[in-house]
């Protein structure tokens, strides 16, 4: 049995080094963080409820400042843990922050669309 040409390697159409990918993902973190905060507060203004009990407590206790502090804490943990990883794996840190926030934005937009 021969494996000549049996496996093809798929590459992105652009060359993306780990540090470039990480930079791009940090931009996504910033955009998704802002999107999550904006859509959360729009939803709350429209009468929706925050489903995350930690975020709900922060918002109920401190409003926008509580939400910003919660997001800042998450980013700080990511930045503190980042140097512990080899350079090639560092993009996992902003990806781990951005993915849940992008999902939260999508869910928030869906919920807002149901009440508008």
VENUR-V19279 format. One record per residue. N is the residue number from 1. D_CENTER is the distance of its C-alpha to the mean C-alpha in Angstrom with 2 decimals. Layout:
n:N d_center:D_CENTER
n:N d_center:D_CENTER
This chain:
n:1 d_center:45.02
n:2 d_center:43.41
n:3 d_center:39.79
n:4 d_center:40.65
n:5 d_center:37.95
n:6 d_center:36.72
n:7 d_center:33.21
n:8 d_center:31.57
n:9 d_center:28.68
n:10 d_center:26.12
n:11 d_center:24.59
n:12 d_center:22.26
n:13 d_center:24.46
n:14 d_center:23.23
n:15 d_center:23.33
n:16 d_center:20.01
n:17 d_center:20.47
n:18 d_center:17.91
n:19 d_center:17.77
n:20 d_center:17.29
n:21 d_center:14.44
n:22 d_center:12.81
n:23 d_center:13.58
n:24 d_center:12.15
n:25 d_center:8.75
n:26 d_center:9.01
n:27 d_center:9.94
n:28 d_center:6.98
n:29 d_center:5.01
n:30 d_center:8.10
n:31 d_center:8.45
n:32 d_center:5.53
n:33 d_center:6.53
n:34 d_center:9.98
n:35 d_center:9.73
n:36 d_center:8.80
n:37 d_center:11.60
n:38 d_center:13.95
n:39 d_center:13.81
n:40 d_center:14.16
n:41 d_center:17.15
n:42 d_center:18.61
n:43 d_center:18.56
n:44 d_center:20.16
n:45 d_center:22.67
n:46 d_center:23.58
n:47 d_center:24.33
n:48 d_center:21.37
n:49 d_center:20.36
n:50 d_center:17.20
n:51 d_center:16.95
n:52 d_center:15.11
n:53 d_center:18.22
n:54 d_center:16.79
n:55 d_center:15.01
n:56 d_center:18.22
n:57 d_center:20.37
n:58 d_center:18.69
n:59 d_center:18.98
n:60 d_center:22.50
n:61 d_center:23.63
n:62 d_center:22.27
n:63 d_center:20.79
n:64 d_center:18.36
n:65 d_center:19.12
n:66 d_center:18.08
n:67 d_center:14.65
n:68 d_center:14.27
n:69 d_center:15.71
n:70 d_center:13.38
n:71 d_center:10.24
n:72 d_center:12.53
n:73 d_center:13.53
n:74 d_center:10.20
n:75 d_center:9.85
n:76 d_center:13.58
n:77 d_center:13.55
n:78 d_center:11.33
n:79 d_center:13.75
n:80 d_center:16.68
n:81 d_center:16.02
n:82 d_center:15.35
n:83 d_center:19.13
n:84 d_center:20.03
n:85 d_center:18.89
n:86 d_center:21.03
n:87 d_center:19.96
n:88 d_center:19.46
n:89 d_center:16.82
n:90 d_center:14.82
n:91 d_center:12.20
n:92 d_center:11.06
n:93 d_center:9.77
n:94 d_center:7.13
n:95 d_center:6.49
n:96 d_center:6.43
n:97 d_center:3.91
n:98 d_center:1.62
n:99 d_center:4.02
n:100 d_center:4.76
n:101 d_center:3.66
n:102 d_center:5.18
n:103 d_center:7.63
n:104 d_center:8.35
n:105 d_center:9.19
n:106 d_center:11.30
n:107 d_center:12.96
n:108 d_center:13.64
n:109 d_center:15.17
n:110 d_center:17.18
n:111 d_center:18.46
n:112 d_center:19.37
n:113 d_center:21.20
n:114 d_center:23.26
n:115 d_center:24.65
n:116 d_center:25.20
